């Protein structure tokens, strides 16, 4: 008499779908794990490099507000931009000639780092790193709003 292969096939499918192990490790309950063997790296461990060093980076991004009036102060602002911090640049206190020079200089620094420089108001700009684009939400004429890119010439 011929045996019916269907029950064997059904059993194989059921074993497969229920993820029953067919190997030599069927008894995982017999394995004991030492929960205390894991060693958490210490802060003084020379092989551990912290990704975020201070509290400000955990809480969010620090925005630097700068009001340089001459090129000497603008170089300090450039250092902040080079550290990949967003800078709110207010040039309203500087003379028009110096404000233009500072804007062009910091626009070049921002551009050189593939960052973004946007005009916020008259003689007020925001310089941000390449991974932090700044967009403007336009609310006029739309029910939801649309975003526009307000790049300054000379900055990406």
Backbone as CSV, one residue per row, in Angstrom:
resi,resn,N_x,N_y,N_z,CA_x,CA_y,CA_z,C_x,C_y,C_z
1,UNK,0.834,-1.165,0.000,0.000,0.000,0.000,0.892,1.246,0.000
2,UNK,0.479,2.253,-0.691,1.258,3.468,-0.856,0.964,4.431,0.295
3,UNK,2.043,4.990,0.905,1.842,5.921,2.013,1.520,7.316,1.453
4,UNK,0.775,8.047,2.207,0.342,9.374,1.785,1.428,10.398,2.155
5,UNK,2.052,11.101,1.156,3.112,12.068,1.452,2.569,13.381,2.026
6,UNK,1.273,13.598,1.982,0.693,14.855,2.435,0.941,15.123,3.916
7,UNK,0.735,14.170,4.810,0.996,14.485,6.214,2.448,14.884,6.461
8,UNK,3.407,14.291,5.782,4.810,14.648,5.945,5.060,16.065,5.434
9,UNK,4.460,16.395,4.311,4.604,17.726,3.741,3.959,18.768,4.658
10,UNK,2.793,18.486,5.178,2.095,19.405,6.084,2.901,19.583,7.366
11,UNK,3.453,18.480,7.896,4.273,18.577,9.100,5.519,19.428,8.844
12,UNK,6.140,19.261,7.687,7.330,20.051,7.347,6.982,21.533,7.242
13,UNK,5.861,21.843,6.618,5.420,23.228,6.491,5.102,23.817,7.862
14,UNK,4.425,23.053,8.698,4.086,23.531,10.035,5.368,23.769,10.848
15,UNK,6.331,22.878,10.748,7.600,23.064,11.449,8.328,24.312,10.958
16,UNK,8.281,24.528,9.648,8.940,25.689,9.078,8.266,26.981,9.536
17,UNK,6.940,27.038,9.496,6.213,28.250,9.853,6.263,28.553,11.343
18,UNK,6.394,27.567,12.157,6.485,27.813,13.601,7.927,27.974,14.037
19,UNK,8.855,27.982,13.086,10.266,28.205,13.316,10.856,27.205,14.301
20,UNK,10.445,25.967,14.189,11.037,24.928,15.019,12.409,24.604,14.479
21,UNK,13.337,24.497,15.359,14.712,24.227,14.959,14.883,22.754,14.628
22,UNK,15.630,22.478,13.577,15.926,21.109,13.188,17.366,20.742,13.543
23,UNK,18.096,21.678,14.131,19.517,21.474,14.372,19.823,20.965,15.761
24,UNK,21.113,20.940,16.091,21.552,20.389,17.368,21.319,21.339,18.547
25,UNK,20.828,22.569,18.297,20.645,23.536,19.377,19.179,23.687,19.748
26,UNK,18.495,22.586,19.890,17.076,22.620,20.206,16.815,23.044,21.643
27,UNK,17.774,22.901,22.517,17.540,23.144,23.937,18.274,24.403,24.385
28,UNK,17.777,25.548,23.956,18.414,26.801,24.325,18.199,27.127,25.791
29,UNK,17.219,26.492,26.428,16.969,26.755,27.833,18.104,26.260,28.711
30,UNK,18.907,25.314,28.218,20.002,24.752,28.999,21.195,25.701,29.079
31,UNK,21.235,26.720,28.225,22.371,27.628,28.186,22.182,28.692,29.260
32,UNK,23.214,28.904,30.068,23.154,29.942,31.088,24.029,31.118,30.649
33,UNK,23.503,32.314,30.828,24.224,33.521,30.452,24.681,34.236,31.715
34,UNK,25.905,34.691,31.698,26.415,35.470,32.807,26.078,36.928,32.533
35,UNK,25.069,37.425,33.185,24.607,38.791,32.944,25.604,39.830,33.420
36,UNK,26.524,39.456,34.294,27.477,40.412,34.835,28.776,40.445,34.033
37,UNK,28.863,39.669,32.965,30.099,39.639,32.191,30.222,40.844,31.262
38,UNK,29.129,41.530,31.000,29.193,42.710,30.142,29.828,43.855,30.921
39,UNK,30.832,44.494,30.326,31.516,45.610,30.969,31.148,46.888,30.235
40,UNK,30.528,47.810,30.939,30.197,49.107,30.368,31.476,49.932,30.301
41,UNK,31.786,50.528,29.123,33.030,51.299,29.015,33.023,52.498,29.964
42,UNK,34.133,52.732,30.580,34.286,53.872,31.476,34.629,55.107,30.652
43,UNK,34.316,56.280,31.194,34.614,57.520,30.474,36.112,57.720,30.279
44,UNK,36.907,57.130,31.153,38.349,57.292,31.034,38.976,56.237,30.134
45,UNK,38.179,55.341,29.586,38.682,54.289,28.717,39.255,54.931,27.455
46,UNK,40.529,54.707,27.119,41.128,55.377,25.953,40.547,54.900,24.626
47,UNK,39.876,53.747,24.603,39.306,53.247,23.358,37.921,53.814,23.081
48,UNK,37.347,54.532,24.038,36.001,55.074,23.884,36.096,56.546,23.527
49,UNK,35.461,56.903,22.428,35.431,58.294,21.992,33.990,58.770,22.109
50,UNK,33.696,59.727,22.975,32.321,60.200,23.116,31.878,60.939,21.857
51,UNK,30.639,60.673,21.436,30.118,61.341,20.250,29.660,62.757,20.568
52,UNK,29.123,62.935,21.749,28.666,64.252,22.162,29.280,64.556,23.517
53,UNK,29.987,65.664,23.583,30.763,65.932,24.774,30.008,66.720,25.839
54,UNK,29.236,67.722,25.461,28.632,68.544,26.502,27.116,68.553,26.409
55,UNK,26.496,69.063,27.436,25.033,69.042,27.606,24.314,69.775,26.483
56,UNK,24.869,70.844,25.965,24.198,71.625,24.927,23.930,70.784,23.693
57,UNK,24.832,69.865,23.365,24.625,69.032,22.190,23.524,68.007,22.420
58,UNK,23.300,67.604,23.662,22.199,66.681,23.931,20.865,67.410,23.849
59,UNK,20.821,68.632,24.330,19.567,69.367,24.397,19.137,69.882,23.035
60,UNK,20.040,70.051,22.128,19.711,70.593,20.816,20.878,71.411,20.310
61,UNK,20.643,72.126,19.255,21.705,72.893,18.630,21.753,74.277,19.257
62,UNK,22.948,74.724,19.552,23.148,76.076,20.059,23.244,77.018,18.866
63,UNK,22.483,78.089,18.898,22.551,79.104,17.846,23.339,80.279,18.399
64,UNK,24.404,80.638,17.700,25.263,81.739,18.127,24.712,83.030,17.547
65,UNK,24.523,84.038,18.395,24.072,85.357,17.933,25.274,86.284,17.941
66,UNK,25.576,86.874,16.791,26.770,87.717,16.673,26.415,89.067,16.075
67,UNK,27.064,90.119,16.610,26.881,91.480,16.112,28.248,92.127,15.883
68,UNK,29.024,91.617,14.923,30.342,92.212,14.683,30.212,93.588,14.040
69,UNK,31.142,94.470,14.397,31.134,95.817,13.801,32.360,96.064,12.943
70,UNK,33.363,95.145,13.013,34.537,95.288,12.169,35.045,93.899,11.779
71,UNK,36.060,93.885,10.913,36.571,92.618,10.390,37.265,91.779,11.459
72,UNK,37.828,92.423,12.470,38.469,91.666,13.552,37.433,90.813,14.296
73,UNK,36.297,91.387,14.584,35.228,90.626,15.233,34.637,89.588,14.287
74,UNK,34.652,89.882,12.998,34.097,88.945,12.010,34.911,87.657,11.957
75,UNK,36.218,87.725,12.228,37.023,86.503,12.222,36.622,85.572,13.364
76,UNK,36.198,86.139,14.493,35.693,85.306,15.600,34.391,84.623,15.201
77,UNK,33.558,85.327,14.463,32.309,84.742,13.978,32.619,83.631,12.979
78,UNK,33.636,83.848,12.149,34.038,82.826,11.171,34.477,81.545,11.881
79,UNK,35.141,81.681,13.025,35.550,80.499,13.789,34.330,79.693,14.255
80,UNK,33.284,80.380,14.653,32.055,79.692,15.067,31.432,78.943,13.883
81,UNK,31.443,79.568,12.724,30.906,78.927,11.518,31.741,77.702,11.171
82,UNK,33.067,77.817,11.326,33.952,76.685,11.032,33.722,75.523,12.004
83,UNK,33.217,75.814,13.189,32.888,74.755,14.151,31.500,74.170,13.890
84,UNK,30.926,74.513,12.752,29.626,73.995,12.291,28.477,74.391,13.212
85,UNK,28.537,75.582,13.780,27.441,76.103,14.582,26.656,77.113,13.747
86,UNK,25.339,77.097,13.833,24.566,78.117,13.120,24.758,79.474,13.805
87,UNK,24.903,80.514,12.989,25.160,81.861,13.503,24.089,82.800,12.993
88,UNK,23.444,83.510,13.908,22.526,84.583,13.557,23.350,85.856,13.546
89,UNK,23.526,86.422,12.371,24.446,87.539,12.150,23.663,88.839,12.013
90,UNK,23.866,89.752,12.973,23.190,91.045,12.962,24.230,92.112,12.655
91,UNK,24.130,92.720,11.474,25.091,93.732,11.040,24.514,95.145,11.094
92,UNK,23.411,95.340,11.791,22.754,96.635,11.842,23.585,97.690,12.574
93,UNK,24.470,97.266,13.477,25.292,98.224,14.238,26.540,98.654,13.472
94,UNK,26.907,97.908,12.452,28.113,98.228,11.681,27.785,99.276,10.622
95,UNK,28.831,100.016,10.199,28.625,100.958,9.095,28.291,100.153,7.834
96,UNK,27.675,100.775,6.875,27.256,100.060,5.672,28.445,99.442,4.943
97,UNK,29.551,100.172,4.876,30.747,99.657,4.217,31.283,98.414,4.957
98,UNK,31.417,98.506,6.283,31.906,97.367,7.063,30.911,96.210,7.027
99,UNK,29.622,96.510,7.098,28.597,95.459,7.056,28.677,94.678,5.748
100,UNK,28.916,95.381,4.642,29.048,94.721,3.346,30.290,93.830,3.326
101,UNK,31.404,94.339,3.835,32.638,93.543,3.891,32.453,92.293,4.763
102,UNK,31.848,92.474,5.928,31.642,91.348,6.857,30.710,90.321,6.232
103,UNK,29.608,90.794,5.615,28.674,89.874,4.976,29.349,89.071,3.885
104,UNK,30.132,89.742,3.041,30.817,89.053,1.959,31.853,88.058,2.487
105,UNK,32.603,88.471,3.516,33.611,87.589,4.105,32.957,86.348,4.714
106,UNK,31.927,86.530,5.544,31.282,85.389,6.194,30.478,84.561,5.189
107,UNK,29.992,85.198,4.135,29.364,84.435,3.052,30.371,83.518,2.377
108,UNK,31.601,84.007,2.209,32.660,83.181,1.626,33.062,82.039,2.534
109,UNK,33.142,82.313,3.844,33.456,81.249,4.804,32.370,80.176,4.757
110,UNK,31.130,80.609,4.766,29.997,79.676,4.736,29.997,78.873,3.444
111,UNK,30.227,79.550,2.329,30.274,78.882,1.034,31.408,77.858,0.979
112,UNK,32.557,78.231,1.521,33.712,77.334,1.518,33.467,76.056,2.302
113,UNK,32.546,76.099,3.252,32.192,74.925,4.059,30.913,74.254,3.562
114,UNK,30.470,74.623,2.351,29.232,74.103,1.747,28.010,74.393,2.603
115,UNK,28.049,75.493,3.347,26.936,75.864,4.220,25.901,76.712,3.500
116,UNK,25.029,77.305,4.289,23.929,78.116,3.764,23.944,79.471,4.457
117,UNK,23.670,80.522,3.688,23.534,81.861,4.264,22.232,82.447,3.755
118,UNK,21.374,82.833,4.674,20.055,83.364,4.311,19.867,84.747,4.937
119,UNK,19.210,85.595,4.202,18.849,86.916,4.730,17.568,86.765,5.534
120,UNK,17.589,87.257,6.770,16.424,87.180,7.644,15.683,88.516,7.641
121,UNK,16.428,89.592,7.715,15.878,90.950,7.685,16.980,91.850,7.123
122,UNK,16.732,93.160,7.100,17.744,94.065,6.578,18.986,94.006,7.455
123,UNK,20.106,93.606,6.870,21.400,93.442,7.521,21.385,92.381,8.630
124,UNK,20.469,91.440,8.550,20.424,90.303,9.482,20.417,89.029,8.647
125,UNK,21.357,88.129,8.935,21.533,86.900,8.160,21.671,85.715,9.104
126,UNK,21.411,84.537,8.577,21.702,83.321,9.324,22.649,82.478,8.473
127,UNK,23.735,82.052,9.092,24.719,81.184,8.447,24.603,79.827,9.120
128,UNK,24.380,78.786,8.329,24.197,77.452,8.919,25.077,76.442,8.202
129,UNK,25.421,75.353,8.904,26.253,74.311,8.294,25.539,73.616,7.145
130,UNK,26.300,72.847,6.369,25.755,72.171,5.193,24.618,71.222,5.543
131,UNK,24.637,70.633,6.720,23.607,69.664,7.077,22.439,70.287,7.829
132,UNK,22.346,71.617,7.814,21.261,72.311,8.495,20.714,73.425,7.606
133,UNK,19.999,73.055,6.535,19.488,74.098,5.644,18.415,74.933,6.337
134,UNK,18.336,76.192,5.938,17.330,77.108,6.482,16.394,77.461,5.341
135,UNK,15.120,77.283,5.569,14.125,77.599,4.553,13.139,78.608,5.110
136,UNK,12.456,79.287,4.205,11.464,80.275,4.604,10.095,79.698,4.313
137,UNK,9.196,79.803,5.272,7.824,79.351,5.090,7.003,80.541,4.613
138,UNK,6.472,80.447,3.402,5.691,81.528,2.809,4.224,81.243,3.088
139,UNK,3.577,82.169,3.776,2.178,81.969,4.156,1.218,82.772,3.297
140,UNK,1.703,83.762,2.579,0.818,84.585,1.757,0.260,83.795,0.573
141,UNK,-1.053,83.828,0.402,-1.676,83.240,-0.778,-1.829,81.731,-0.743
142,UNK,-1.471,81.083,0.337,-1.635,79.638,0.420,-2.314,79.290,1.734
143,UNK,-3.033,78.182,1.717,-3.692,77.760,2.952,-2.730,77.001,3.864
144,UNK,-1.740,76.331,3.288,-0.806,75.543,4.083,0.549,76.222,4.165
145,UNK,0.969,76.826,3.112,2.292,77.448,3.076,3.210,76.665,2.168
146,UNK,4.223,77.322,1.677,5.211,76.662,0.847,6.587,77.135,1.296
147,UNK,7.582,76.353,0.962,8.939,76.683,1.382,9.716,77.234,0.209
148,UNK,10.495,78.264,0.480,11.348,78.861,-0.538,12.773,78.872,-0.048
149,UNK,13.675,78.831,-0.986,15.099,78.848,-0.689,15.604,80.243,-0.969
150,UNK,16.112,80.937,0.059,16.595,82.311,-0.087,18.106,82.389,0.016
151,UNK,18.810,81.722,-0.886,20.268,81.758,-0.824,20.787,83.151,-1.140
152,UNK,21.840,83.543,-0.446,22.528,84.795,-0.706,23.585,84.501,-1.777
153,UNK,23.791,85.431,-2.689,24.834,85.241,-3.705,26.169,85.063,-3.015
154,UNK,26.935,84.092,-3.477,28.243,83.831,-2.879,28.194,82.771,-1.810
155,UNK,26.994,82.399,-1.370,26.861,81.316,-0.375,25.980,80.254,-0.998
156,UNK,26.232,79.047,-0.635,25.509,77.915,-1.204,24.092,77.887,-0.692
